[in-house]
């Protein structure tokens, strides 16, 4: 290896090292990344946590339970709208993060939406956040955030290096549906009607992303 490096043109070495740095920094788009934001017919719905992993557990609400309920309601809404859906979990069991992304990557034409609830030491903090990793996912993250903003203040679409987003070959968004550390939003999370409203607004944004609309 040492002889090879000494004989290789320096400019190519520098370019190669720069490319490696960019990949490690997450600044490049994976070669396999597919932009299906206008063509998808399948939505992979990921209910965060599950089983041994409760996620946030505050004010009598476990994140894993609230996230699953919203995910199941979203599943029904999207099926009624004519989409195929795949759920990474349908009950209270744990699925590894790599496996969640792999379930998405096995599909042929999809997007990926992961459902979560948030936590913060400052109990007054409230609102919804959306996250993306690839640039092609940013628009979907924004559309879902704007839609959820009708229920709770939208705090923005943020870049994040979450594994379920980073390892996805398709547009992938993670949604934080509110803060269980906030008394008002935790009480909402206990409400079946509010969880349905969350599913409806997320579903509305997904449908509009595929078929157009404001």
C-alpha positions in Angstrom: 0.0 0.0 0.0 2.8 2.4 0.8 4.5 2.0 -2.6 1.2 2.5 -4.3 0.5 5.7 -2.5 4.0 7.1 -3.3 3.6 6.3 -7.0 0.0 7.6 -7.3 -0.4 11.2 -8.6 -0.8 13.6 -5.7 -3.8 15.4 -7.1 -5.8 12.1 -7.3 -4.9 11.3 -3.7 -6.1 14.7 -2.5 -9.4 14.3 -4.4 -9.9 10.9 -3.0 -9.2 12.1 0.6 -11.6 15.0 0.1 -14.3 12.6 -1.1 -13.8 10.4 1.9 -14.1 13.4 4.3 -17.3 14.5 2.6 -18.8 11.0 2.9 -17.8 10.7 6.5 -19.3 14.1 7.2 -22.6 13.1 5.6 -22.3 15.8 2.9 -22.8 13.6 -0.1 -25.9 11.8 -1.4 -25.7 8.0 -1.5 -25.5 6.6 -5.0 -28.5 4.4 -4.4 -30.7 7.2 -3.1 -34.0 7.4 -5.2 -36.2 10.4 -5.5 -39.7 9.0 -5.4 -41.3 12.1 -3.9 -43.6 12.4 -7.0 -44.0 8.8 -7.9 -44.3 6.8 -4.7 -47.2 4.3 -4.3 -46.1 2.8 -1.0 -45.6 4.5 2.4 -43.4 2.8 5.0 -44.8 3.8 8.4 -42.4 3.5 11.3 -43.8 3.6 14.8 -40.9 4.6 16.9 -39.5 2.5 19.8 -41.6 -0.5 21.0 -41.2 -3.5 23.3 -38.2 -3.1 25.6 -37.7 0.5 24.4 -40.5 2.8 25.7 -39.0 6.0 24.4 -40.2 9.0 26.4 -42.4 8.0 29.3 -43.9 11.1 30.9 -47.2 12.2 32.5 -48.8 8.8 32.1 -48.0 8.4 28.4 -45.4 6.1 26.8 -44.0 7.3 23.5 -44.0 3.8 22.1 -47.8 3.4 22.6 -48.8 6.9 21.3 -46.5 6.5 18.3 -48.0 3.1 17.4 -51.5 4.4 17.7 -50.8 7.4 15.4 -49.0 5.0 13.0 -52.0 2.6 12.9 -54.4 5.5 12.2 -52.1 6.8 9.5 -52.0 3.4 8.0 -55.7 3.2 7.7 -56.0 6.7 6.2 -53.4 6.1 3.5 -54.9 2.7 2.6 -58.3 4.4 2.2 -56.6 6.9 -0.1 -55.3 4.1 -2.3 -51.7 3.8 -1.2 -49.9 0.6 -0.3 -48.5 0.7 3.2 -45.9 -1.3 5.1 -45.5 -0.9 8.8 -42.2 -1.6 10.5 -44.1 -2.8 13.6 -47.8 -3.4 14.2 -47.6 -4.2 18.0 -45.6 -3.6 21.1 -42.3 -5.2 20.1 -38.9 -3.8 19.3 -37.4 -3.5 15.8 -33.7 -2.6 15.4 -33.0 0.7 13.7 -31.1 -0.9 10.8 -34.0 -3.3 10.2 -36.4 -0.4 10.0 -34.4 1.2 7.2 -33.9 -2.2 5.6 -37.7 -2.8 5.4 -38.0 0.5 3.5 -35.1 -0.3 1.2 -36.7 -3.6 0.2 -39.6 -1.7 -1.4 -39.6 -0.7 -5.0 -41.3 2.8 -4.9 -41.9 4.3 -1.5 -41.3 7.0 1.1 -40.6 6.4 4.8 -42.2 8.3 7.7 -41.2 7.6 11.3 -43.6 8.7 14.1 -42.2 9.8 17.5 -43.0 12.1 20.4 -40.5 14.5 22.0 -39.0 15.3 25.4 -37.3 18.4 26.9 -36.1 19.3 30.4 -37.9 22.6 30.0 -41.5 21.7 30.4 -42.9 24.8 28.7 -41.4 23.8 25.4 -44.0 22.6 23.0 -44.7 22.1 19.3 -43.9 19.6 16.5 -40.6 19.1 14.6 -39.8 17.3 11.4 -36.4 15.9 10.4 -34.7 14.8 7.2 -31.3 13.6 6.2 -31.2 13.8 2.4 -32.0 16.9 0.5 -34.7 15.2 -1.5 -36.6 14.5 1.8 -36.6 18.2 2.9 -39.7 19.1 0.9 -41.7 16.3 2.4 -40.5 17.2 5.9 -41.6 20.8 5.4 -45.0 19.8 4.0 -45.7 17.5 6.9 -44.6 20.1 9.4 -46.8 22.8 7.8 -49.8 20.4 8.0 -49.1 19.5 11.6 -48.8 23.2 12.4 -52.6 23.4 12.3 -52.6 21.4 15.5 -49.5 22.6 17.3 -46.7 25.2 16.6 -44.3 23.8 13.9 -40.7 24.3 15.1 -39.2 23.7 11.6 -37.7 21.0 9.4 -34.2 20.1 10.6 -31.3 18.1 9.2 -30.5 15.1 11.4 -28.2 12.1 11.2 -30.7 9.7 12.6 -30.0 6.1 11.5 -33.4 5.4 10.1 -33.0 8.4 7.8 -29.3 8.1 7.0 -29.6 4.4 5.9 -32.7 4.9 3.8 -32.5 4.7 0.0 -35.8 6.6 -0.3 -37.1 10.0 0.9 -37.4 9.6 4.7 -38.8 11.9 7.3 -39.0 11.6 11.1 -41.9 13.4 12.8 -41.9 14.5 16.5 -45.6 14.9 17.2 -45.3 17.0 20.3 -43.6 17.0 23.7 -44.7 14.5 26.3 -42.7 16.7 28.8 -45.3 19.4 28.2 -48.5 19.0 30.2 -50.8 20.3 27.5 -49.3 18.2 24.7 -49.1 15.1 26.9 -52.8 15.4 27.7 -53.4 15.7 24.0 -51.3 12.6 23.3 -53.7 10.6 25.6 -56.6 11.6 23.5 -57.7 9.2 20.7 -59.3 12.1 18.9 -56.1 14.1 18.9 -54.0 11.1 17.8 -56.5 10.7 14.9 -56.0 14.4 14.1 -52.2 13.9 14.0 -52.6 11.0 11.6 -55.0 13.0 9.5 -52.7 15.9 9.1 -49.6 13.7 8.4 -51.7 11.7 5.9 -53.0 14.9 4.2 -49.5 16.1 3.6 -48.4 12.8 2.2 -51.4 12.7 -0.2 -50.7 16.2 -1.3 -47.0 15.5 -1.9 -47.9 12.7 -4.2 -50.9 14.2 -6.0 -50.2 17.9 -5.7 -51.9 20.6 -3.7 -51.0 23.4 -1.4 
